[in-house]
Amino acid sequence: MVFISLIYIFFLAFSIILWANELFYLNLLITAGLLFGLLCVYNITITIDNTYFSFKLGIGLIKKRYIIANIKSCKPVSGISKRIGIGAKMSFTGYILIYYIVTGFKAIELQFHDRNTIVHIGTPIAEEISQHIQSLIDGNRTVH
């Protein structure tokens, strides 16, 4: 994350140096776009209650909410590939895999009852979050 921030600062400094150049506005536009991208994924906020699991990335433009009763399983996963990077991504390998990764190589994996989708949500405390969600899932099963 620090490396990406340094790249943004470099582009901003480069734009200022080229103030008199005709490419200044293009550089400023690129820098503004990169800064906006950084604001969209700079952290993750996870909220869990008895009914919903929700999260938002960065300033909240990317957010998702899942009903706990629709989640079949939740488990921690590690070894998320460096190729995935940060941000929201989708890949198709039999199941639809959706990645929301901000930091590190740990994530929670959510599987659902009603669809063939696997969601990976990157967080440094994947074990604690997955245990809590799994306990809520198991609690919902005993109620029905």
Secondary structure, DSSP 8 states (H G I E B T S, - for coil): -HHHHHHHHHHHHHHHHTTTSTTHHHHHHHHHHHHHHHHHHS-EEEEE-SSEEEEEETTTTEEEEEEGGGEEEEEEEE---TTT-SEEEEEESSSEEEEEE-SSSEEEEEEESSSSEEEEEE-TTHHHHHHHHHHHHHHHHHH-
